[in-house]
Amino acid sequence: MSEIDTTPLREQAVAAVRRLDALGMNRGSTGNLSLRFAHEGEGGMMITPTGMGADDLRPQDMVWLGFDDGRHVGDWQPSSEWHFHQAIYRVRPDLDAIVHTHSVHAAALACLRRALPAFHYMVAVAGGHDVPCVPYHLFGTEALSQAVAAAMNERDACLLANHGLIAAGPTLARAMKVAQEIESLCEVYLKALAVGEPAILTRAQMDDVIGKFRSYGRTAAHG
C-alpha cells in the first residue's frame, strides 16, 4: 500500500478479530473492526473486508479506505458498515480503533432498545454516565452513521437498536477492553432486570468515578 510496512498493523487487526470470535463476541462474518491509518498523506482507515469470517481472514485481506473520496485499496470490498466507522473517526480525532460486535448480551439489550444505565460504576469505562442505545436504522446507511456519530461524540461505546455494540479507543487494546467490559456489564444488567429494577448511581457518583478513571493506573511508583 505504501512504503510504510503495514504488516504489523494488519496482523494486530487479524489477531483482534480472531480473539473476538474466540470469546464468542462475534461469529462467522458478523461484526467488523478498523484502525485509523493514513495512506500517501490521505486520512483513512484499515478495515476488515465484508463477508469474511475470522478463520479465513489474513493480514493481506484488510482493506484501506480513504476518508476524503471513499476509495479503497485492497483485494476485497470493505465492510458494509464502514460508513459509521468513518463517521466516528471524523467526530472523534482522539480515537484510533473501533470494534463492532454482535455479542449476545449487548445485542439482547439493544433488541430491548434500552441504554445501559449507571447501575454499576464500571459503566464509566465508556466515558460517561451511561452507554446510549442508538435508534434502529438499516446497516450501512447514512442515517445509521449520523446516529452513531452523535452517540459516540462523548462516549467510547454505544448500543445499536436491534443490532449490537460499538466500542472504540485510542488504541486497539483499549477498544477491545471497552467492548469486553460493556458486554459483561450488559450480561449483569440483564440478570438484574430478571429480578427487579437495579438501583442507579447518581450523576454525582458517576462523576466521581469518571474522575478516578482519568488517573487510574497512570501513577508511576516511586521509592
N, C-alpha and C positions, 0 to 999 in steps of 0.2 A: 504493500500500500504506500509506503514512503520509505525514506532512508532510515527512519527510526524502526528498530526491531520491535514489532508488536507482539511477538510470540509470548512473552511473559504475561502480558495483559490478557491475551486470548486464553492462555492456559488457566489463568486465575478465574476468568469468567466461566469456563467449562467446568472447573472443579466446583464452583459455587452452584451451578445448575445441577450437577450430579449430587451434591450434598443436599439440596432442597428435595430432590427426588428420593434420596435415601431416607430422609426424615419424614417422608410422606406428605410434604407440604405441596408438592406438585406430582402429577402422574402423567406419563406419556409426554405429549407435546403441550400440556397445559402450562400456563404461566410464561413469563419471559424475564429477561434481565438485561440491563445495559450499564455501560460505563462511559462517562464523558471523555471524549478524546478528539483532539484537533488533528486534522489531516491536511498537509500542504497549506497551513495557515488558516484553514477554514474550520470554524467550530462545528462540532458534531459529536456523534456517539458511536460506540461499538455496541451492537445489539444482537441478541440471538435471532436466528433465522425463523421464519414462520413454518409451523407444522413439523418440526424436527424434535424428536424425543431426546432425553438426556443420554440414553445409551448410545445413540447414533451420533451425537454432537461431537465434532472435532474442533480443535482450536482454529483451523483454517476456515471453518464454516461460519464463524462470526462475521457479521456484516457491518461495514461502516456506513453511517447515514449522515449527510450534511444537514445542518440546521437552516442554512440560507435557501438552498434550492431543492432540498429533499432528494438529491442524487445519492445513490448508494454504490458502494464498491464491494464486490464480493461475488461469489458464485451463486448465491441464493437471494431470495427476496427477504427483506427484513420482517420481523414480527408484525403482524397486522395491527398490533396495538402500539406501534412506535409513536403514534401521534401524542399520546398522553405522556410518554417519556420526554419527548421534545418540549411539551408544554411545561412540565415540571422544571426541567433544566433552565428554561427561559425565565421563570419567575423566581428560581432559587439558585443563584450563582454559587452558593456555598455547598451545593450537593454535587457529588461526582459519581454516585452509584444509585441505581434504582432496581428493586426486586419486586416482581409481581407474582403472587401465588394464588392458587385455588385451595389453600389449606382448609381442612374440614371445618374447624370451629369458627374461624374468621368468616368463611363462606356461609356457615349456618346463621351467624349473627347478621351478616349482610342480607341474607334472604328474609330475615325478620325486619329489615330496613331500620335497624336500631344502631345508634352510635355506641361506642364503648365508653361509658362514663367513668368518672373518677371513683369507682368502687374500691380500687386498690391503688396505693401510691405509685406502683410501678407503671401505671398508665402514663405517667410523666416522661417515660423513656421516649415517647413520640413527640416531646417538646411542648406539650400543652396540658390543658385540663381534661381533655377527652380525645378520643380518636373518632373524628366525624365519619358519617356514612353518606357518601355521595349519591344523589338520586339516580335511579336507573336510566341509562342511555345505552344504545346499541354499541357493542365493542367496535373499535376502530373509527369512531365518528368524531367530528369536531365538537359536537355537543358534550360528549364524554370528556374530551380533552380539556375543555373550558371548565367543566365542573371539577375535574381533578386538580387543575391548576389553582382554582380558588380554594379548595380544601387543603392543599399542600402548601399554600403560601406561608402559613405559620405552623405547620405540623410536619413531622417526618414520617407520618403514616396516615392512611385513611382506608376505610372500607368502601367497596363499590357495591351498591344495592344489587342483590340477586346475581352476584358475580364473585368477588374475592377481596384480596388485600393488596395494597401497595405500601412498600416501605422504602425509605431512602436514607442516605447518609453521605458524609464527606469521603468515606471510603467504603469499599465493598464489604469489608468485615463489619463495619458499623451498620450498614443496611441489612445485612444478614442477621445481626444481633437484634435489631429492632423488629424485623419480620418474625423471628422466632419468639421473642418476648410477647409481642402482640397476639400471636396465635395462641400461646399458652394462657394469656390473660383472657382471651375470648372463651377458652375452654372453662376456666374457673368461673367466669361470669355466667355462662350458660348453666353450669351446675348450680350456682347460687340461685339463679332465676327459677330453677325447678322446685326450690324450697320456698322462696319468697322474694321480695324485692330487696336487693342489697342496700345497705347504708352507703350514702355517697359522701365523699370528703368535700369540704367546703373549698371555695376558690382560694381562701387564705391558706388553708392547709396544703393545697396543691402548689401554691406559690412558694411555700417554704421548701417543699420537695424539689421543685424546679431549681430553686436557688442552691440547694445542696448538690444537685446533679451537676451544676456548672463547674464545680471544683472537685467532684468525686473522682478519686483515682488519679488526680493530676498533681498531687503534692509530693515532691521528692523527699525522701527520707534523709535526715542529716544526723551526724554524730556517729 
